[in-house]
């Protein structure tokens, strides 16, 4: 017996859950879990089912396609480890958290490489027996630098997600379009209120009482892609800006790992710059 994740998004109409469940039954598939949601404003239906049984994926796809509305999205995915590449600059906290979770077997992923524009983190990454690729941006135009990164990524057979673990360079539209809906980023939730080199100092100067982090898919609008996960924590007047920075980094690494886990488990639907998370 084999498990499959069946992901469906469609224009909503009556009886969709019944139609899909009937197809599963006709193929002698056991439903292990099922989640569905209807966005009333857009009339969109979303469904994630985990089923168990022996079935030909092509036949199941065809059967679902025949009963679902026109232009429906259907994905049938085996729950196997996905390949990811992590991009980093100099900060270690977000990268380190992912590597430790991966080492502990908490992520359904193969980390095929870490790519950075500096070699600062190389010795740390190599402790986990993961390839580290340094592609310096020094002396290169942005597009030339990105071309080298794209070439390095595409040298691997298949990469499901690219994780920006505090990669501190703005990506061009060409890069984003090359890996559309595959790039996951983390940033502090101060944006756009506090932007620039030291947002925590700016937040401290304003006396904020909440700090946090946001993980999202990357699009061509800086830090405005579909949100996957967010967390906040309270701070007080007793926090220095460095205390805020340390606390913020803790939140960042937890939120990024949470978002990555959701993506690896095929729990995210994206539409209209929003996400549905099951």
C-alpha positions as CSV (number, residue, x, y, z in Angstrom):
1,X,0.0,0.0,0.0
2,X,1.1,3.6,-0.7
3,X,0.2,7.0,0.6
4,X,-0.6,9.9,-1.6
5,X,-1.4,13.6,-0.9
6,X,-4.1,14.8,-3.2
7,X,-4.3,18.6,-3.5
8,X,-7.3,20.2,-5.2
9,X,-8.2,23.8,-5.9
10,X,-11.3,24.6,-8.0
11,X,-14.2,27.0,-8.4
12,X,-16.6,26.0,-5.7
13,X,-19.9,24.2,-6.5
14,X,-22.2,21.9,-4.6
15,X,-21.1,18.3,-4.0
16,X,-17.3,18.6,-4.6
17,X,-16.4,16.7,-1.4
18,X,-18.8,14.0,-2.3
19,X,-17.5,13.7,-5.9
20,X,-13.9,13.5,-4.8
21,X,-14.6,11.0,-2.0
22,X,-16.6,8.9,-4.4
23,X,-13.6,8.7,-6.7
24,X,-11.4,7.6,-3.8
25,X,-13.9,5.0,-2.9
26,X,-14.1,3.7,-6.4
27,X,-10.4,3.2,-6.4
28,X,-10.5,1.4,-3.0
29,X,-8.5,4.3,-1.4
30,X,-8.7,4.8,2.3
31,X,-8.9,8.5,3.4
32,X,-6.4,8.9,6.3
33,X,-7.0,12.7,6.7
34,X,-9.0,15.3,4.9
35,X,-9.2,19.1,5.1
36,X,-11.2,21.5,2.9
37,X,-12.0,25.2,2.8
38,X,-14.1,27.5,0.7
39,X,-13.3,31.1,0.2
40,X,-16.7,32.7,-0.2
41,X,-15.4,36.0,-1.5
42,X,-13.6,34.4,-4.4
43,X,-15.8,31.2,-4.7
44,X,-12.7,29.1,-4.4
45,X,-12.6,25.5,-3.1
46,X,-9.5,24.0,-1.6
47,X,-9.0,20.4,-0.4
48,X,-6.0,18.4,0.9
49,X,-6.5,14.6,1.3
50,X,-4.1,11.9,2.4
51,X,-5.1,8.6,1.0
52,X,-3.7,5.1,1.2
53,X,-4.0,2.3,-1.4
54,X,-2.7,1.0,-4.7
55,X,-3.6,3.3,-7.6
56,X,-2.2,4.5,-10.9
57,X,-1.6,8.3,-10.5
58,X,-2.5,9.0,-14.1
59,X,-5.8,7.1,-13.8
60,X,-6.7,8.9,-10.5
61,X,-5.8,12.3,-12.0
62,X,-8.0,11.6,-15.0
63,X,-10.9,10.4,-12.8
64,X,-10.7,13.5,-10.6
65,X,-10.4,15.8,-13.6
66,X,-13.6,14.4,-15.1
67,X,-15.7,15.3,-12.0
68,X,-14.2,18.6,-11.0
69,X,-15.0,22.0,-12.5
70,X,-13.1,23.2,-15.6
71,X,-9.6,24.7,-14.9
72,X,-9.3,22.9,-11.5
73,X,-5.8,22.4,-10.1
74,X,-5.0,18.8,-9.2
75,X,-1.8,17.5,-7.7
76,X,-1.1,13.9,-6.6
77,X,2.1,13.8,-4.5
78,X,3.8,10.9,-2.8
79,X,5.1,11.9,0.6
80,X,8.8,11.7,-0.2
81,X,11.6,13.9,0.8
82,X,12.0,17.1,-1.2
83,X,15.2,18.7,-2.4
84,X,16.0,22.1,-1.0
85,X,18.8,24.6,-1.4
86,X,19.5,27.1,1.4
87,X,20.8,30.6,0.5
88,X,22.6,32.6,3.3
89,X,24.9,35.5,3.7
90,X,26.6,35.9,7.1
91,X,24.0,35.4,9.8
92,X,23.9,31.9,11.3
93,X,20.8,31.6,13.3
94,X,18.1,30.7,10.7
95,X,20.5,28.5,8.7
96,X,21.7,26.7,11.8
97,X,18.2,26.0,13.0
98,X,17.3,24.4,9.7
99,X,20.5,22.3,9.7
100,X,19.9,21.1,13.2
101,X,16.3,20.2,12.5
102,X,17.3,18.4,9.4
103,X,20.0,16.5,11.3
104,X,17.4,15.5,13.9
105,X,15.1,14.1,11.2
106,X,12.4,16.7,11.7
107,X,12.2,17.9,8.1
108,X,11.1,15.9,5.0
109,X,14.0,17.2,3.0
110,X,17.3,16.6,1.4
111,X,19.5,19.7,1.8
112,X,21.5,19.4,-1.4
113,X,23.6,22.5,-0.9
114,X,24.0,25.8,0.9
115,X,24.9,28.8,-1.4
116,X,26.3,32.0,0.0
117,X,27.9,35.2,-1.3
118,X,30.4,34.9,1.5
119,X,32.5,32.0,2.9
120,X,31.9,32.9,6.6
121,X,29.6,30.0,7.3
122,X,31.4,27.3,5.3
123,X,33.2,25.6,8.3
124,X,29.9,25.5,10.2
125,X,27.9,24.0,7.3
126,X,30.6,21.4,6.5
127,X,30.1,19.9,10.0
128,X,26.8,18.6,8.7
129,X,28.4,17.1,5.6
130,X,26.4,19.4,3.3
131,X,28.1,21.0,0.2
132,X,28.8,24.7,0.6
133,X,29.0,26.9,-2.5
134,X,30.5,30.4,-2.3
135,X,29.5,32.7,-5.1
136,X,30.9,36.1,-4.4
137,X,29.0,39.2,-5.6
138,X,32.2,41.3,-5.4
139,X,33.0,43.0,-8.7
140,X,29.9,41.6,-10.4
141,X,26.7,43.2,-11.7
142,X,23.6,41.9,-9.9
143,X,22.3,40.0,-12.9
144,X,25.8,38.4,-13.6
145,X,26.0,37.3,-9.9
146,X,22.5,35.8,-10.1
147,X,23.2,34.0,-13.3
148,X,26.0,32.2,-11.5
149,X,23.6,31.3,-8.7
150,X,20.9,30.1,-11.1
151,X,23.5,28.0,-12.9
152,X,24.6,26.4,-9.6
153,X,21.0,25.7,-8.6
154,X,20.1,24.2,-11.9
155,X,23.2,21.9,-11.9
156,X,21.2,19.8,-9.4
157,X,18.6,17.5,-11.0
158,X,15.6,18.8,-9.2
159,X,15.2,21.5,-6.5
160,X,11.7,21.8,-4.9
161,X,12.4,24.9,-2.7
162,X,15.0,27.6,-2.2
163,X,15.1,28.8,1.4
164,X,16.5,32.3,2.0
165,X,18.0,32.0,5.5
166,X,18.7,35.7,6.0
167,X,20.1,36.0,2.5
168,X,20.7,39.7,2.4
169,X,20.5,40.6,-1.3
170,X,17.4,41.7,-3.2
171,X,16.5,39.2,-5.9
172,X,15.7,40.4,-9.5
173,X,12.5,39.6,-11.3
174,X,14.4,37.2,-13.5
175,X,15.5,35.1,-10.5
176,X,12.0,35.1,-9.0
177,X,10.4,34.1,-12.2
178,X,12.9,31.3,-12.7
179,X,11.9,29.7,-9.4
180,X,8.3,30.9,-9.1
181,X,6.5,29.8,-5.9
182,X,9.6,28.0,-4.8
183,X,11.5,30.7,-2.9
184,X,10.7,31.0,0.9
185,X,12.0,34.0,2.8
186,X,12.1,35.2,6.4
187,X,12.1,38.8,7.6
188,X,11.3,40.7,10.7
189,X,7.7,41.9,10.9
190,X,8.8,45.6,11.3
191,X,8.8,46.0,7.5
192,X,7.7,48.3,6.0
193,X,7.6,50.5,9.1
194,X,11.3,49.9,10.0
195,X,13.5,49.4,7.0
196,X,17.2,49.8,6.5
197,X,20.4,48.4,8.1
198,X,19.2,48.3,11.7
199,X,15.5,47.9,12.1
200,X,15.8,46.7,15.7
201,X,17.5,50.0,16.7
202,X,14.7,51.9,14.9
203,X,12.1,49.8,16.8
204,X,13.8,50.4,20.1
205,X,13.8,54.2,19.4
206,X,10.1,54.0,18.8
207,X,9.4,52.0,22.0
208,X,7.7,49.1,20.3
209,X,6.0,46.5,22.6
210,X,5.8,43.6,20.1
211,X,8.4,42.2,17.7
212,X,8.0,39.3,15.3
213,X,8.8,37.6,12.1
214,X,7.1,36.7,8.8
215,X,7.9,33.8,6.4
216,X,6.5,34.2,2.9
217,X,7.0,33.1,-0.7
218,X,9.0,35.6,-2.7
219,X,7.5,37.7,-5.5
220,X,8.6,40.8,-7.2
221,X,7.3,43.1,-4.5
222,X,9.9,43.3,-1.7
223,X,8.7,41.3,1.3
224,X,5.1,41.3,0.1
225,X,4.7,37.8,-1.2
226,X,2.1,35.3,0.1
227,X,2.5,34.9,3.8
228,X,3.1,31.3,5.1
229,X,3.7,31.8,8.8
230,X,4.0,34.6,11.4
231,X,4.8,34.8,15.1
232,X,5.1,37.7,17.6
233,X,6.5,38.1,21.1
234,X,6.1,40.9,23.6
235,X,9.0,43.0,24.7
236,X,9.2,45.7,27.4
237,X,11.0,49.0,28.1
238,X,13.7,47.0,29.8
239,X,14.9,45.5,26.4
240,X,17.8,47.2,24.7
241,X,17.8,47.1,20.9
242,X,20.4,44.3,21.1
243,X,18.0,42.3,23.4
244,X,15.3,42.9,20.8
245,X,17.6,41.7,18.1
246,X,18.4,38.5,19.9
247,X,14.7,37.8,20.7
248,X,13.8,38.6,17.1
249,X,16.3,36.2,15.8
250,X,14.8,33.4,17.9
251,X,11.4,34.2,16.4
252,X,12.8,34.3,12.9
253,X,14.4,30.9,13.0
254,X,11.3,29.2,14.5
255,X,9.0,30.9,11.9
256,X,11.2,30.0,9.0
257,X,11.5,26.3,10.0
258,X,7.7,26.2,10.5
259,X,7.0,27.6,7.1
260,X,9.5,25.2,5.5
261,X,7.9,22.2,7.2
262,X,4.5,23.3,5.9
263,X,5.8,23.5,2.4
264,X,7.6,20.2,2.6
265,X,4.4,18.5,3.7
266,X,2.4,20.0,0.8
267,X,0.1,22.0,3.2
268,X,0.1,25.3,1.3
269,X,-2.1,26.6,-1.4
270,X,-1.3,30.0,-2.9
271,X,-3.7,32.3,-4.8
272,X,-4.3,36.0,-5.2
273,X,-1.1,36.7,-3.1
274,X,-2.6,34.8,-0.2
275,X,-2.2,31.3,1.2
276,X,-4.5,28.6,2.5
277,X,-2.7,26.4,5.0
278,X,-3.9,23.0,6.0
